[in-house]
Amino acid sequence: MSGLSPIQGVEAAARNAQDAARSLRGATSGAKNALLVAIADALEDQRGAILEANARDVEDGRASGMKEGLIDRLLLTEERISSIAAATRQVASLPDPVGEVVRGQSLPNGLLLRQVRVPMGVIGMIYEARPNVTVDAAALALKAGSAVLLRGGRAALHSNAALVDVMRTAVTANNLPADLVATIDEYGREGGVALMRARGLVDLVIPRGGAGLIQTVVRESLVPVIETGVGNCHVYVDRAADLDKALAIAVNSKTHRPSVCNAAETLLVHRDVASQFVPRVVQALQGAGVTVHGCDKVQALASNVVPASEEDWETEYLALDIAVGVVDSIDGALSHIRRYSTGHTEAIVSQDVAAVREFTSSVDSAAVMVNASTRFTDGGELGLGAEIGISTQKLHARGPMGLAELTTTTWIVEGDGHVRI
């Protein structure tokens, strides 16, 4: 421990991050890419120490009664560390957004105008029990030219400390300030609040986690916030769906990795295909270990279905549970989604072009899937590299947030002695 109070400690870390960020602001793409490759190599070289630290967190989590879905988010394996390193290398391979000209023109008075992407500065990240986010956030922030302050929570304390230590060592080995990457976990919840209040020292805060965490940050932060979303995601099987495709999509959307925000939590089935599809999909879901919470019509068509309550339609389970309902029409599906969606991802399975057009034009979410799993709402899957989160707000960034979303812009105006008359 530093001996500083949480406010003092976070403010000191933020000032150090500001100073460090200046050294990265003018760095070449090559230098940033080399840094990220070095971080990826170091993660793999030090995987033993990282796994040992993670094992302590997992053991503590199970001892405290943490749900298995959250344990899955917390758990690191050799394969997952390799995946994190690969995602870091992928970020290195992506085009550098810094310096990109967003738009430009020559004005009638002869002024040359261009809007250019520039680093954000210092980015604060507040998240829960997700060690992969520690590296994803750092990699994206560094490639976008910014320093990052990480508040990863008590559940992943040892894992995050080990990961940050590995990254800081790699940073200094590349002749850059270690404070480009820092954790404030030692200051606990008070440190998180101090990070949210560090306006003028921190340029942006991004929360990533459950609804409670996100809403707390949105309400209490004095620093600008990008709101990442709770994922009450829906799959709608239309009357014109290919039912074999619908079965694969529904099962994949729910079971591929149920503990993440782009997993489906509700399945809606058009009444015209319900008698054919509901028994099949319920059997397949139950065979994969999923508890099905169904409406009256679903209960009549399939066995071992738990009656769905109002709470079930509202719930982001993050577990092997799903709510299943039969709707009378596509309008019924859209009405249900408007009422219960968190604006993350919705999917339609249909071969009817008109139905697809109505669905995609009516749904107001960050991502809409057509004949595809909700699991594709992911920066890596969409070619953005490792993402820092899925934004469900409508300002600045929406959907998977990659490199471009972590930059801001500067207007550069060039004249030749121009004065305003």
ROBA-824697 format. One record per residue (C-alpha): x, y, z. Coordinates in steps of 0.25 Angstrom, whole numbers, padded with zeros to 4 digits, always signed. Example, Ala and Ser with C-alpha at 12.3 -4.5 7.8 and 13.67 -1.06 7.14 Angstrom:
+0049-0018+0031 +0055-0004+0029 
//
This chain:
+0000+0000+0000 +0005+0014-0003 +0000+0020+0010 -0008+0031+0002 -0023+0033+0004 -0031+0028-0007 -0033+0042-0013 -0019+0045-0012 -0014+0032-0018 -0024+0033-0030 -0020+0047-0032 -0006+0044-0032 -0008+0032-0041 -0016+0041-0051 -0005+0052-0051 +0005+0042-0054 -0003+0036-0065 -0005+0050-0071 +0010+0052-0071 +0012+0038-0077 +0001+0040-0088 +0009+0052-0093 +0020+0043-0097 +0011+0034-0105 +0003+0045-0112 +0014+0047-0122 +0018+0032-0123 +0019+0026-0137 +0010+0014-0140 +0022+0006-0141 +0026+0009-0127 +0012+0006-0122 +0011-0007-0129 +0024-0012-0124 +0020-0009-0110 +0007-0017-0112 +0015-0029-0117 +0024-0028-0106 +0012-0028-0096 +0006-0040-0103 +0020-0047-0102 +0021-0044-0088 +0007-0049-0084 +0011-0063-0090 +0024-0063-0084 +0019-0060-0070 +0006-0069-0071 +0010-0077-0060 +0010-0065-0050 -0003-0060-0056 -0010-0074-0054 -0005-0075-0040 -0010-0061-0037 -0023-0064-0044 -0025-0078-0036 -0025-0070-0023 -0036-0061-0028 -0044-0073-0033 -0042-0080-0020 -0047-0068-0012 -0059-0066-0021 -0064-0080-0019 -0062-0079-0004 -0070-0066-0004 -0081-0073-0012 -0079-0066-0025 -0088-0071-0036 -0082-0080-0047 -0085-0070-0058 -0077-0060-0051 -0066-0070-0048 -0065-0073-0063 -0063-0058-0065 -0052-0058-0055 -0045-0071-0059 -0032-0071-0067 -0026-0083-0074 -0014-0085-0083 -0024-0084-0095 -0030-0071-0090 -0017-0065-0087 -0012-0069-0102 -0025-0063-0107 -0023-0050-0099 -0009-0049-0105 -0014-0052-0119 -0024-0041-0117 -0013-0031-0113 -0005-0035-0125 -0018-0033-0134 -0019-0019-0128 -0005-0016-0132 -0008-0020-0146 -0020-0011-0148 -0019+0003-0154 -0015+0014-0145 -0027+0024-0144 -0018+0035-0138 -0015+0045-0149 -0027+0040-0158 -0034+0052-0165 -0049+0050-0162 -0052+0061-0171 -0046+0073-0178 -0049+0084-0188 -0043+0097-0194 -0052+0109-0190 -0056+0120-0200 -0047+0130-0192 -0035+0121-0194 -0034+0114-0180 -0031+0100-0181 -0039+0092-0171 -0037+0077-0166 -0043+0070-0154 -0032+0060-0149 -0033+0048-0139 -0024+0050-0127 -0022+0043-0114 -0033+0044-0102 -0022+0046-0092 -0025+0038-0079 -0036+0027-0079 -0041+0021-0067 -0047+0007-0067 -0056+0002-0056 -0060-0013-0057 -0063-0026-0050 -0057-0039-0049 -0052-0039-0064 -0037-0040-0064 -0037-0041-0080 -0042-0026-0079 -0030-0022-0072 -0022-0025-0084 -0032-0022-0095 -0034-0008-0089 -0019-0005-0088 -0016-0010-0102 -0027-0002-0108 -0023+0011-0100 -0009+0010-0103 -0011+0008-0118 -0020+0020-0118 -0009+0028-0111 -0015+0029-0097 -0011+0024-0083 -0021+0016-0075 -0025+0015-0061 -0031+0002-0057 -0041-0001-0046 -0044-0016-0047 -0050-0019-0034 -0047-0028-0022 -0051-0041-0028 -0040-0041-0038 -0030-0034-0029 -0018-0043-0031 -0021-0046-0045 -0021-0031-0049 -0009-0028-0041 -0001-0039-0048 -0006-0035-0062 -0003-0020-0059 +0011-0023-0054 +0014-0031-0066 +0010-0020-0075 +0017-0009-0068 +0030-0017-0069 +0028-0018-0084 +0025-0003-0085 +0038+0001-0078 +0046-0009-0086 +0041-0001-0098 +0046+0012-0092 +0033+0017-0089 +0027+0022-0075 +0021+0010-0067 +0010+0019-0063 +0004+0018-0076 -0003+0006-0070 -0007+0006-0055 -0017+0000-0046 -0024+0007-0034 -0029-0006-0028 -0022-0004-0015 -0031+0008-0012 -0044+0000-0013 -0057+0005-0015 -0053+0019-0010 -0043+0019-0021 -0053+0016-0031 -0061+0028-0026 -0049+0037-0027 -0046+0032-0041 -0060+0036-0045 -0058+0050-0038 -0045+0053-0044 -0050+0063-0055 -0038+0070-0061 -0029+0059-0058 -0036+0047-0065 -0043+0050-0079 -0052+0038-0080 -0058+0027-0071 -0063+0014-0076 -0071+0005-0067 -0072-0010-0071 -0080-0020-0063 -0094-0022-0057 -0106-0012-0057 -0103-0007-0043 -0088-0003-0046 -0092+0003-0059 -0103+0012-0053 -0095+0016-0041 -0084+0021-0050 -0093+0028-0059 -0100+0035-0047 -0088+0038-0039 -0077+0042-0049 -0072+0056-0051 -0063+0051-0062 -0070+0048-0076 -0075+0034-0077 -0078+0024-0088 -0089+0015-0083 -0086+0001-0087 -0099-0008-0087 -0106-0018-0079 -0109-0029-0089 -0124-0034-0089 -0122-0039-0103 -0134-0045-0111 -0135-0055-0123 -0148-0054-0131 -0151-0066-0139 -0161-0061-0150 -0172-0069-0157 -0163-0070-0169 -0151-0075-0162 -0142-0086-0167 -0144-0094-0154 -0131-0102-0155 -0124-0089-0155 -0133-0083-0144 -0129-0095-0135 -0114-0094-0137 -0115-0079-0135 -0124-0079-0123 -0115-0090-0116 -0102-0083-0120 -0107-0069-0115 -0110-0075-0102 -0100-0086-0099 -0087-0082-0106 -0083-0074-0094 -0095-0070-0085 -0088-0061-0076 -0085-0050-0085 -0094-0038-0089 -0096-0043-0104 -0102-0056-0100 -0117-0057-0102 -0126-0056-0090 -0140-0057-0097 -0145-0065-0109 -0158-0061-0116 -0165-0070-0126 -0176-0066-0136 -0189-0074-0133 -0189-0080-0147 -0177-0088-0145 -0178-0090-0130 -0183-0104-0130 -0172-0109-0139 -0161-0101-0133 -0163-0099-0118 -0162-0114-0115 -0149-0115-0123 -0142-0103-0117 -0146-0106-0103 -0141-0120-0104 -0128-0115-0110 -0126-0104-0099 -0130-0113-0088 -0120-0123-0094 -0109-0113-0092 -0113-0110-0078 -0121-0098-0080 -0133-0096-0070 -0145-0091-0079 -0155-0081-0073 -0167-0081-0083 -0180-0074-0085 -0193-0082-0084 -0192-0086-0099 -0178-0091-0097 -0182-0099-0085 -0193-0105-0093 -0183-0109-0104 -0171-0114-0096 -0168-0121-0083 -0160-0117-0071 -0162-0103-0074 -0162-0093-0062 -0174-0083-0063 -0168-0069-0067 -0171-0057-0058 -0170-0043-0061 -0156-0043-0055 -0151-0053-0065 -0154-0044-0077 -0146-0033-0070 -0134-0041-0066 -0120-0042-0071 -0117-0056-0066 -0103-0057-0070 -0105-0072-0067 -0111-0085-0073 -0125-0079-0072 -0134-0073-0084 -0148-0068-0085 -0156-0073-0096 -0169-0067-0101 -0179-0069-0113 -0183-0056-0120 -0195-0054-0130 -0187-0046-0140 -0174-0038-0143 -0181-0026-0137 -0183-0034-0124 -0168-0037-0124 -0164-0023-0126 -0174-0018-0115 -0168-0028-0106 -0153-0024-0110 -0157-0009-0108 -0162-0012-0094 -0151-0021-0089 -0138-0019-0097 -0126-0012-0091 -0122-0007-0105 -0111-0017-0107 -0113-0027-0118 -0126-0033-0124 -0126-0044-0135 -0137-0048-0145 -0137-0061-0152 -0145-0060-0165 -0145-0063-0180 -0155-0052-0182 -0148-0039-0187 -0160-0030-0183 -0160-0036-0169 -0145-0034-0168 -0146-0019-0173 -0157-0016-0163 -0149-0022-0151 -0136-0015-0155 -0143-0002-0157 -0151-0003-0144 -0141-0008-0134 -0134+0002-0126 -0122-0005-0121 -0107-0004-0123 -0106-0016-0132 -0117-0024-0140 -0114-0038-0145 -0120-0044-0157 -0120-0059-0158 -0108-0059-0149 -0105-0061-0134 -0105-0050-0124 -0091-0054-0120 -0085-0047-0132 -0087-0033-0125 -0072-0033-0121 -0061-0025-0126 -0052-0036-0130 -0063-0043-0138 -0066-0030-0145 -0052-0028-0149 -0049-0017-0139 -0039-0024-0130 -0041-0026-0115 -0052-0017-0111 -0053-0008-0098 -0068-0011-0097 -0081-0010-0104 -0087+0004-0103 -0102+0005-0102 -0103+0020-0102 -0105+0028-0114 -0094+0039-0112 -0080+0038-0118 -0080+0023-0118 -0090+0012-0120 -0088-0003-0121 -0074-0010-0120 -0064+0001-0116 -0051-0001-0123 -0039+0008-0126 -0046+0020-0133 -0056+0021-0121 -0045+0023-0112 -0040+0036-0119 -0045+0050-0120 -0043+0060-0131 -0036+0073-0132 -0039+0084-0143 -0027+0089-0150 -0029+0101-0158 -0018+0107-0167 -0017+0121-0172 -0008+0130-0179 -0009+0143-0170 -0024+0142-0170 -0032+0151-0160 -0047+0151-0158 -0055+0163-0163 
//
